[in-house]
Each structure stands twice: as C-alpha cells, then as structure tokens.
Amino acid sequence: MRFHLVDRIDTLEPWTRIEAVKRTSSSEKYWATDDSGHQYMPLPIQLEVLAQSAAWLVYLSTDRKHRAVLLSVGAALARSRVGPGDDILAAADIRSAGDTIVVSGHLRVGDRTVLEVEDLMCALIDADVLEDAASVRDREEILRSGERS
C-alpha cells in the first residue's frame, strides 16, 4: 500500500527549503489507538510526512532527475500527537548536499510543534527508476495547485 503524505506544497526554495501540508482525516488507514480510544498518527508515519516533503524538495531541486530515499534518522523528538482532522505543516531544510542529502526539519499543527527531526540522511536515486515520470508529474501538479489528492 502506498501512502501519499504530502497534499500541498506551499513554499519551495530549491536546494534550501520546502514547506508542505498534509491534511489528515479519520478515513486514513494508518491511525493507531491509545488505551483511552483516541486515534493518533504513529511516529513512523510522522517521519514519513517529513521524508516525503524532503523527497519533493530534492526532486524539484534536481529538475525532476533524482529522488531522495531515506537512509537514516539522526534524531527525532516527538513533542505532541497528531490526530484525525489535523493539518500538518512540514518544513524541511537541506543541511548538506553531495552524494547524499542531509535534511533537518519539523512538523507543526497550528502553533504546536509535534515533531523535530535532525539529520535525515537520504540517498539520491534516479527518479525514473522509482516511479513513472508521468504519474509523478501529475502528482506534482496536484501538490502545486493545492487540491486534495
């Protein structure tokens, strides 16, 4: 099963920064439930929101030639939960670029920081190896138009 965890790109500064939005809903399949019955987004899914945002930053910065594939996470600090209906703002900044890309960033819901991440290390992979270029272009158009996927 494939999860598209970026719904809109708000800011893009090639080779520098991206701000993207993930709109959540209770119909998504990844929710976990705590002992009191409240649903929340598991930490690995939160990390994936940031990683997918970073992947879009790399893809668009390389003129659609490369994708970033997560290799490791230096540090992650969960500060608050994400629940159904929350709009998540993902902000990712490239810290270094070469054969690998290192990104740091955070997720916010409103004025709450829900996750801080340092040193996401990503490998660069030829974009056409991972996905069909036409389908990725279609997805990019949706993300840049602000439409919900």
Secondary structure, DSSP 8 states (H G I E B T S, - for coil): -------EEEEEETTTEEEEEEE--TTSTT-EE-TTS-EE--HHHHHHHHHHHHHHHHHHHTTTSEEEEEEEEEEEEE-S---TT-EEEEEEEEEEESSEEEEEEEEEETTEEEEEEEEEEEEEEEHHHHS-HHHHHHHHHHHHHT---
